[in-house]
Amino acid sequence: LYITGSAGAGVSYFEKQGPVYYGPYMDPSKTQIDKAFGPYADLMLGLNYVLSGNIAFFARGGYQMSFYNEDNIESPAGLEFVLGLRIPISGSFRSFE
C-alpha cells in the first residue's frame, strides 16, 4: 500500500447552455451558449494498492480549480474524487513491490 501525492496543471474547456434572459424574463425558445478555455490546477492525495505485478487499485481525492477570464462564466472549483484500476500496457508494477 502506497500513499501518493500529485499536483497537476493544464487547460480546461467549459460550455454552459441555457435559455436566454431579458432582464428577469426567460425566453425558452432561444438558447444562449457560453464557452471558455482556461488553465486549471489540482492537488491530489491518494492510496495505491498493488495487488499483483499487473494489477493495482487506486483512490485519490483533492481540490481542482479552473481559471476563466469570462464575465458570464464563474470559474469552477471543488473537490474531486477518483477510484480506479491500473493495468499496465507494457511492463509491470514489479518495481513498486
Buried (B, 14 or more C-beta within 10 A) or exposed (E): EEEEEEEEEEEBEBEEEEEEEEEEEEEEEEEEEBEBEBEBBBEBEBEBEBEEBEBBBBBBEBEBBBEBEBEEBEBBBEEBEEEEEBEEEEEBBEEEE
